[in-house]
Amino acid sequence: MEVPGSSKKMIATQEEMVEARVPIPYRDHKCRQREFYLPWKCEDERHVYEKCEYELVMERMLAMQKIREKEGKSKQGIPIGATTAGMS
């Protein structure tokens, strides 16, 4: 399943996770259950998850920056406070 505007592949949708009644804090932490919630056991998985989240945020920020630059270029053509010829 593809996520529009993202390079990451979506494994399950929000609706599927809600239907499966997966609690929000545990949706990305199978390791926690397997290791009986010992915090030092799942550091690698947590790091990978946090890196993935960071990359998704950076992708969204870059996309928004491109949109703002595009809008800024289109607005540059209209000067603010322009006067018309012959009117004073």
C-alpha positions in Angstrom: 0.0 0.0 0.0 1.5 3.4 -1.0 1.2 6.5 1.0 0.8 9.6 -1.3 3.8 11.9 -1.1 5.9 9.5 0.9 8.7 7.1 0.2 7.6 4.7 3.0 5.4 1.7 2.4 2.3 1.6 4.6 1.8 -1.9 6.2 -1.6 -1.2 7.8 -4.0 1.7 7.6 -5.3 3.5 10.6 -8.7 1.9 10.0 -7.2 -1.6 10.1 -5.5 -0.9 13.3 -8.7 0.5 14.9 -10.6 -2.6 13.7 -7.9 -4.8 15.2 -8.2 -2.8 18.5 -4.5 -2.1 18.6 -3.9 0.5 21.3 -2.1 3.6 20.0 0.9 3.4 22.2 1.6 -0.2 21.1 1.0 0.0 17.4 4.7 0.0 16.6 6.2 -1.9 19.5 5.8 -5.7 19.1 9.2 -6.0 20.7 7.8 -4.6 24.0 5.4 -7.4 24.4 7.9 -10.1 23.3 10.5 -8.8 25.8 8.0 -8.2 28.7 8.4 -4.4 28.5 12.1 -4.3 29.5 13.2 -0.9 28.2 16.7 -1.9 27.3 15.7 -4.9 25.2 14.1 -2.9 22.3 16.4 0.0 21.8 17.3 -0.9 18.2 13.6 -1.2 17.2 12.8 2.1 18.9 15.7 3.8 17.2 14.6 2.5 13.8 11.0 3.6 14.4 12.0 7.1 15.6 14.3 7.5 12.5 11.4 6.5 10.2 9.2 9.0 11.9 11.9 11.7 11.6 12.3 11.0 7.9 8.6 11.2 7.3 8.5 14.6 9.1 11.4 15.9 7.0 9.7 14.7 3.8 6.5 16.6 4.8 8.6 19.7 5.7 10.4 19.7 2.3 7.1 19.2 0.5 5.6 22.2 2.4 8.6 24.3 1.7 8.3 23.6 -2.1 4.6 24.6 -2.0 5.4 27.8 -0.1 8.2 28.7 -2.6 5.9 28.0 -5.5 3.2 30.2 -4.0 5.8 32.9 -3.2 6.9 33.0 -6.9 3.3 33.4 -8.1 2.7 36.2 -5.7 5.8 38.1 -6.7 4.3 39.2 -10.0 1.7 41.5 -8.3 3.3 44.4 -6.5 1.6 45.6 -3.3 0.3 49.1 -3.4 0.6 49.5 -7.2 -0.8 52.6 -8.6 -2.6 52.7 -11.9 -1.5 55.1 -14.7 -3.4 58.4 -14.8 -4.7 58.2 -11.3 -3.2 60.4 -8.7 
